[in-house]
Amino acid sequence: MKVKLVQLDGSIMNLALGKLATYHRNKGDMVGFNIGDPDLIYYSAIFDWTAKRFKNQTPLGAKAIFGGYPFSDDKLPPEAEFLMPAYDLWGVDYSLGYTSRGCFRSCPFCIVPKKEGAIRDYQPVWDFHHPDHKKIILLDNNYFASPNWKANLDYINDNGLKVNFNQGLDLRIMTDEIASYLADTLSYNHNFNSRCYHFAWDNLKHEGLIRKGLEKCLSAGILSNNIFVYVLTEFDTTFLQDLYRCNVLWNEYKVHPYVMRYNGERSDPRSNALARWANLPGAHRNHSFESYMAYYGRKWECEEG
């Protein structure tokens, strides 16, 4: 059988397609991205707007399977679920996977609880780590809520691996022990070219827990300049609440805010400006939001509305 893989979106290799490639290779099938006259085509997407363009497409004369979060058909064959992905097809120098699935939170903006359910152990990192790779990307939705976070992080640290926590870590469950582990972990950004720890502050009501979590990280020796905190905006907070969170993060803790606009919303000019200011370290390092706006000749109003 000839099997074609189509990754519809995403900036890193598609994990499901990587496992399916290994699954079909084990059966003796020909697998790749540029397969002529395929018998089977796998399409995989992670974003709704990408999936909508392909959902009703019938490619060539082959059987088509559409998978990923936006599609209803998003389950791997049981035999493929825990296979080592075919990293060579993407030519990557990192390994990636989930050590846990699901999340114990019920955030209204997040699809994970509906799709994956409660937090549970999934696969140890050594099962998907290729021995030639010195980099790991962890896709866990809430890594430190995982039952076996410590064993997996011990493996990463004992082997001197660099890791990217692809999803923001949860400051609300930060402990002294977790902070100490993180301080000893070679945590990097998505490109593995600079040290980075990603966290998230989604709602103002969590301020107390966010502050305590940050203080634990800083006390453990994590450098403030290496901490980036996603700030969810335009979901259930006001503009001034969004600005307040950004100011707390930078002015009080010298950690970098990073505005994440819900569904890519861009209808509020003030929020657009806030994202530009917050997401450029050089901008919030050198200017308050007010002076940034004045410097570029933009007006803004303090009042809501």
Secondary structure as the mmCIF struct_conf table of DSSP 4:
data_model
#
loop_
_struct_conf.conf_type_id
_struct_conf.id
_struct_conf.beg_label_comp_id
_struct_conf.beg_label_asym_id
_struct_conf.beg_label_seq_id
_struct_conf.end_label_comp_id
_struct_conf.end_label_asym_id
_struct_conf.end_label_seq_id
STRN STRN1 LYS A 2 GLN A 7
BEND BEND1 ASP A 9 ASP A 9
BEND BEND2 SER A 11 ILE A 12
HELX_RH_AL_P HELX_RH_AL_P1 LEU A 15 ASN A 26
TURN_TY1_P TURN_TY1_P1 LYS A 27 GLY A 28
STRN STRN2 MET A 30 GLY A 32
BEND BEND3 PHE A 33 ASN A 34
BEND BEND4 GLY A 36 ASP A 37
BEND BEND5 ASP A 39 ASP A 39
STRN STRN3 LEU A 40 SER A 44
BEND BEND6 ILE A 46 PHE A 47
HELX_RH_AL_P HELX_RH_AL_P2 ASP A 48 ALA A 51
TURN_TY1_P TURN_TY1_P2 LYS A 52 ASN A 56
TURN_TY1_P TURN_TY1_P3 LEU A 60 GLY A 61
BEND BEND7 ALA A 62 ALA A 62
STRN STRN4 LYS A 63 GLY A 67
BEND BEND8 GLY A 68 GLY A 68
TURN_TY1_P TURN_TY1_P4 TYR A 69 PRO A 70
BEND BEND9 PHE A 71 SER A 72
TURN_TY1_P TURN_TY1_P5 PRO A 78 PHE A 82
BEND BEND10 LEU A 83 LEU A 83
HELX_LH_PP_P HELX_LH_PP_P1 MET A 84 PRO A 85
HELX_RH_AL_P HELX_RH_AL_P3 TYR A 87 TRP A 90
TURN_TY1_P TURN_TY1_P6 GLY A 91 GLY A 91
BEND BEND11 ASP A 93 ASP A 93
STRN STRN5 SER A 95 GLY A 97
BEND BEND12 THR A 99 THR A 99
STRN STRN6 SER A 100 ARG A 101
BEND BEND13 PHE A 104 PHE A 104
TURN_TY1_P TURN_TY1_P7 PRO A 108 PHE A 109
BEND BEND14 ILE A 111 ILE A 111
HELX_RH_AL_P HELX_RH_AL_P4 VAL A 112 GLU A 116
BEND BEND15 ALA A 118 ALA A 118
STRN STRN7 ARG A 120 ASP A 121
HELX_RH_AL_P HELX_RH_AL_P5 VAL A 125 PHE A 128
TURN_TY1_P TURN_TY1_P8 PRO A 131 ASP A 132
STRN STRN8 LYS A 135 LEU A 138
BEND BEND16 ASN A 141 ASN A 142
HELX_RH_3T_P HELX_RH_3T_P1 TYR A 143 ALA A 145
BEND BEND17 SER A 146 SER A 146
TURN_TY1_P TURN_TY1_P9 PRO A 147 ASN A 148
HELX_RH_AL_P HELX_RH_AL_P6 TRP A 149 ASP A 158
TURN_TY1_P TURN_TY1_P10 ASN A 159 GLY A 160
STRN STRN9 LYS A 162 PHE A 165
BEND BEND18 ASN A 166 GLN A 167
STRN STRN10 LEU A 169 LEU A 169
HELX_RH_3T_P HELX_RH_3T_P2 LEU A 171 ILE A 173
HELX_RH_AL_P HELX_RH_AL_P7 ASP A 176 ALA A 183
TURN_TY1_P TURN_TY1_P11 ASP A 184 ASP A 184
BEND BEND19 THR A 185 THR A 185
STRN STRN11 LEU A 186 SER A 187
STRN STRN12 TYR A 188 TYR A 188
TURN_TY1_P TURN_TY1_P12 HIS A 190 ASN A 191
BEND BEND20 PHE A 192 SER A 194
STRN STRN13 ARG A 195 ARG A 195
STRN STRN14 TYR A 197 TRP A 201
HELX_RH_3T_P HELX_RH_3T_P3 LEU A 204 HIS A 206
HELX_RH_AL_P HELX_RH_AL_P8 GLU A 207 SER A 219
TURN_TY1_P TURN_TY1_P13 ALA A 220 GLY A 221
HELX_RH_3T_P HELX_RH_3T_P4 SER A 224 ASN A 226
STRN STRN15 ILE A 227 THR A 233
BEND BEND21 GLU A 234 THR A 237
HELX_RH_AL_P HELX_RH_AL_P9 PHE A 239 ASN A 247
HELX_RH_PI_P HELX_RH_PI_P1 VAL A 248 GLU A 252
HELX_RH_AL_P HELX_RH_AL_P10 TYR A 253 TYR A 253
STRN STRN16 HIS A 256 ARG A 261
HELX_RH_3T_P HELX_RH_3T_P5 TYR A 262 GLY A 264
HELX_RH_AL_P HELX_RH_AL_P11 PRO A 269 ASN A 279
HELX_RH_AL_P HELX_RH_AL_P12 PRO A 281 ASN A 286
HELX_RH_AL_P HELX_RH_AL_P13 PHE A 289 TYR A 295
TURN_TY1_P TURN_TY1_P14 TYR A 296 GLY A 297
BEND BEND22 CYS A 302 GLU A 303
#
